[in-house]
Every structure is written in structure tokens, then in C-alpha cells.
Amino acid sequence: MNLVSLGYKDWFIQNYNRPGYTIEVGLGTNPIPMNQFYNIYNENIGILVYGLIL
């Protein structure tokens, strides 16, 4: 596989042989404005904590 074309999820799967996921959050175009940070964080804290205990 061409490493230049890999995204983070693909790199993770290839190197760790485990499932990888991309969580899409935020509204608008990238980069997401910093004023959305706390709302995104608060809405997604559950999956962040769950990822730590897996």
C-alpha cells in the first residue's frame, strides 16, 4: 500500500492490525472554528472515555 495515500485510520489498521475509526464532528469547512471546540468536546466525551477503556 502506498504510504503517502494513507489516512490516519488506514495507518492505524495497517500498523496495529486492529479496527480503526474516524469520528466526524463539527459543522462547516475545515479547519473547524475554535469556538465549536467545547461543544464538540462535550458532545463526544463519552466516546473518548470509552476509547480509553477498550
Helices and strands as residue ranges (DSSP letters): G 3-5, H 8-16, G 34-36, H 37-53
